[in-house]
């Protein structure tokens, strides 16, 4: 899954339109549209705006498509003890 699909997944999970999501994170609708279409790549600022409004979103997953393995390992170790 590429970045644009992960962003769309967030938009769908939040139950909002792309336009509303763009407004929520304070980016232009056209910028979000270009990112979703693959025309442009999201900037670091774009990711920071998402994280600021939705702190529960794992940026590692959003950017790379991977969950942060170190946290998973630490959580598993705590569960075993």
C-alpha positions in Angstrom: 0.0 0.0 0.0 1.5 3.4 -1.0 1.3 6.7 1.0 -1.7 7.9 -0.9 -3.7 4.8 -0.1 -2.7 5.1 3.6 -3.9 8.7 3.7 -7.1 7.7 2.0 -7.5 4.9 4.7 -7.2 7.6 7.4 -9.7 9.8 5.7 -12.2 6.9 5.4 -11.6 5.8 9.0 -12.3 9.4 10.2 -15.5 9.3 8.1 -14.9 12.5 6.3 -14.5 13.7 2.8 -11.1 14.6 1.3 -12.1 18.3 1.4 -13.0 18.2 5.1 -9.8 16.3 5.9 -7.8 18.9 4.1 -9.5 21.7 6.1 -9.0 19.8 9.3 -5.2 19.5 8.8 -5.0 23.0 7.3 -3.8 22.2 3.8 -5.3 23.2 0.5 -7.8 20.8 -1.1 -5.8 20.9 -4.3 -2.6 20.0 -2.4 -4.3 17.0 -0.9 -5.8 16.0 -4.2 -2.3 16.1 -5.9 -0.9 13.9 -3.1 -3.8 11.4 -3.4 -3.5 11.2 -7.1 0.3 10.6 -6.9 1.2 13.8 -8.7 3.0 15.2 -5.7 4.7 13.6 -2.7 3.7 14.8 0.8 6.1 17.1 2.5 7.4 16.7 6.1 5.1 19.6 7.0 2.1 17.7 5.7 2.9 14.8 7.9 3.4 17.1 10.9 0.0 18.7 10.3 -1.6 15.2 10.4 0.2 14.2 13.6 -0.7 17.5 15.3 -4.4 17.0 14.7 -4.4 13.2 14.9 -1.7 12.2 17.4 -2.8 8.6 17.5 -1.7 8.1 13.9 1.6 6.2 13.6 3.8 8.3 11.3 6.1 5.3 10.7 3.1 3.4 9.3 1.9 6.5 7.4 5.3 7.2 5.8 6.8 3.7 5.4 3.9 1.4 5.7 5.5 -0.3 8.7 4.5 -0.4 12.3 7.3 0.6 14.7 8.8 -2.7 15.6 10.6 -1.6 18.7 7.4 -0.7 20.5 5.8 -3.9 19.5 8.7 -5.9 20.8 8.7 -3.9 24.1 5.0 -4.4 24.5 5.3 -8.1 23.9 8.1 -8.4 26.5 5.9 -6.6 29.0 3.0 -9.0 28.3 5.3 -12.1 28.8 6.5 -10.9 32.2 
